[in-house]
Amino acid sequence: MPLNDALAAAGEPAALADPAAVRAAFESRWVTWNVVRTLTAAGALVCFAWAGLAGT
């Protein structure tokens, strides 16, 4: 999990000099991949529903 490893490498939250910068660096990549996961799951659901309806 590269994103989790990057967060862990940043250090303990209480010891961070600029937690907002760490969050900003993490958040943009996380949101991008979360959208990809969501669209993929939605596409899979559509395919599953289509296959179910085509079979009846």
Residue pairs with C-beta under 8 A, 6 or more apart in sequence:
3 26
3 29
3 30
3 33
6 25
6 26
7 22
7 26
10 16
10 22
13 19
16 22
